[in-house]
Amino acid sequence: MSYWIPFALFTPLVTGMLALILPDRGRLRAVVGLAGSLVFLIAAAGLLRAAAGGEVLVYHFGDWPPPFAISYAADILGALMIFVTALVSLGTAIFAFGDIDDRQSRGGYHGFVHIMVFGVCAAFLTADLFHLFVAFEILLIASFALVVLGSERPQFEGGLKYVALNLFASLLFLSGVGLLYGMLGSLNMADLANLAAAHENPAELSVAGALLCAAFAIKSGLFPLYFWLPASYHVPSSAVSAIFAGLLTKVGVYALFRVIPLIFAADWSFFQAWLLPVANFTMVLGVFGAVVQKNFRRLLSFHIISQIGYIILGLALFTPLALAGAVLYLIHNILIKTNLFYIAGYVQQLRGTGNLKYLGGLYKERPGLALLFLLSALSLGGLPPLSGFWAKYMVVRAALEAGAPVSAGLALFTGFFTLFCMMKVWTEVFWKNPPEQAEEPSDSDASAPAFTSKRLPLVTTAAALVTILLFNLLALAIGLYPEPLVQLAEGAAAQLIDPSTYIRSVLAPTP
Amino acid sequence: MTVLLSIVTGVLFGTGLYLMLRRSLTRLLIGLLLMANAANLVVFVSSGPIKGNSPLVAEGAQALEAAAADPLPQALILTAIVIGFGVLAFAVVLFSRVFLNTQSDDSEELTQTES
């Protein structure tokens, strides 16, 4: 029994509840959120330190014997994800100081965001399939509230698409869990793995597996199920879209990594046969979608999809190198993508618009910000020596070694277009001259774009710059000294390929 | 019993999916409601419901005397119903707010997020 697990799990929940019940006076709720995120970061660091050696930490609620207990377990992958979640949670708590206005704070922003983080943590740590469903629902209902917090028309429309598709995915997930329980009679993932290995007809189980896969694929935004994502991720306030972009799709990806190789190992070739083409399509179509976008955050939303393709490619190849690359990609992508959304949010605060047509000239005004954006953008494109390079290098090399040259070629092709797309943003937002006043749309309303930056309150500027700087430094550190993270990713890959330690640890009788 | 419930589940899923594919937002919502019930029924049916016996071990006995229904799926369904109720309640409010904002029940009108 490891007490790091409940510590890391319940810190965001307690933070969220405190932020909901405390009076909304001054910046009290924001301060509580920041303090809670710091405690959470300590808990996550402790968890990662304890799990880094390769030992799988286990916690059984109520101290019941497994497999009857609701078990939570943290292997290297789970602990890494919790640590990155804590970083994103901290970053968003700082960014929120400048981005969340009084009305959204009164609406419960600080409570919902930490309860959502609690749901994300539960999904990363649980070893119980039904609890994975419950964790998904917790994070979904909190995210539903966050999408529509601003009560503007685009938010309602985007929220509706987000809610409808994600509810549908949850129903598929629940049906899959029900079928699997009917066939195997257990919900503990380790127990399910043993029972499934002993099952005489693995193809029968794959029916339930396909339902689970469809549900996870919708949630992680895989081709052809991603259309809800670019319709909803750019509508909420900047802090909300940053944390969504970083964490939510990755929960679906993590569930694919955790559940499918563990429980459906016997029929793996069936899943591999469609994961590979789906990964290829996701990469290429995601980036094609991004190239034509005119809205900064919507463009970045399409890049989320394309980057998910790389990670799923690693899963589909299922070699040690590919999985290590995919885990590294996951970590790198969470940090970089969140950071790009922070930058897009800051630009929106400065100019009052995210439309690339009305932006420009920011290089002259804010050269530091332009440099920070360039660093993140090049890292997303995978230029050495930034963090994206190592992840992309490992995935592409694994694809070549595993005899999937088409996927490797498409990955490089996508990388090129990602870079092209980032250069387009660079030109439109930072490099070109701001448009002439004459180009202003005639139906200009209160939110009409300003062609020079507004004067922002000091706290807004400071919060945004501190967050962006922090995440850029993290990405730079990974790029310049990737060795520790690569070792962790290799450990996580070894545990995914041979889950016997995980199964043994979860099912070990409690002393 | 199992056959009948399976057919009911299939009909609920089919109807729900058909309604979800309509353009009307109200039908989308009703489709979601039907499918939520269908998913709960899947959990119930696939666990093999058995009529008449309660899963209680008699005093002094070591095991169940006759096959009885597994109580765990029923607990799962109860959880899923409560979660589904909360989520769908939110969805109803959201759909009504969308209607008040757009004055339209047509999903083709929801184009503000497409650019």
Contacts between the chains, C-beta under 8 A, distances in Angstrom:
chain1	res1	chain2	res2	distance
A	130	B	76	5.8
A	130	B	79	7.7
A	133	B	80	7.7
A	134	B	79	6.9
A	134	B	83	7.0
A	137	B	83	4.8
A	137	B	87	6.6
A	140	B	87	7.1
A	141	B	86	6.4
A	141	B	87	5.7
A	141	B	90	6.5
A	144	B	87	7.6
A	144	B	90	5.6
A	144	B	94	7.3
A	145	B	90	7.5
A	148	B	94	6.5
A	148	B	97	7.5
A	151	B	97	7.9
A	153	B	101	4.8
A	153	B	102	7.2
A	153	B	112	6.0
A	154	B	112	4.6
A	154	B	113	5.4
A	156	B	94	6.8
A	156	B	97	5.4
A	156	B	98	4.7
A	156	B	101	5.4
A	157	B	98	6.5
A	157	B	101	7.9
A	157	B	102	7.5
A	157	B	110	4.5
A	157	B	112	5.2
A	157	B	113	5.1
A	158	B	113	4.4
A	159	B	94	5.9
A	160	B	25	7.4
A	160	B	94	6.1
A	160	B	95	6.7
A	160	B	98	5.2
A	160	B	110	6.8
A	161	B	110	7.3
A	161	B	113	7.2
A	163	B	90	7.4
A	163	B	91	5.5
A	163	B	94	6.0
A	164	B	20	7.7
A	164	B	28	6.1
A	164	B	32	6.8
A	164	B	91	7.6
A	167	B	32	5.5
A	167	B	36	7.7
A	167	B	87	6.3
A	167	B	88	7.7
A	167	B	91	6.7
A	168	B	20	7.2
A	168	B	32	7.1
A	168	B	35	7.2
A	170	B	87	7.7
A	171	B	32	7.9
A	171	B	35	5.1
A	171	B	36	6.0
A	171	B	38	7.6
A	171	B	39	4.4
A	172	B	39	7.8
A	174	B	39	4.4
A	174	B	40	7.5
A	174	B	42	7.5
A	174	B	43	6.7
A	174	B	80	5.8
A	175	B	38	7.8
A	175	B	39	4.8
A	175	B	42	4.4
A	175	B	43	7.6
A	177	B	43	7.2
A	177	B	76	7.8
A	178	B	39	7.2
A	178	B	42	4.5
A	178	B	43	3.2
A	178	B	44	7.7
A	178	B	46	5.1
A	178	B	47	7.4
A	178	B	73	7.1
A	178	B	76	7.6
A	179	B	42	6.6
A	179	B	46	5.0
A	181	B	43	7.1
A	181	B	46	6.8
A	181	B	47	6.2
A	181	B	72	7.7
A	181	B	73	6.4
A	181	B	76	7.5
A	182	B	43	8.0
A	182	B	45	7.7
A	182	B	46	2.9
A	182	B	47	5.1
A	182	B	48	6.6
A	182	B	73	7.9
A	183	B	46	7.4
A	185	B	70	7.8
A	187	B	72	7.9
A	231	B	113	4.8
A	231	B	114	7.0
A	232	B	113	6.8
A	234	B	113	7.5
A	235	B	113	5.9
A	294	B	115	6.5
A	295	B	115	6.6
A	298	B	115	7.7
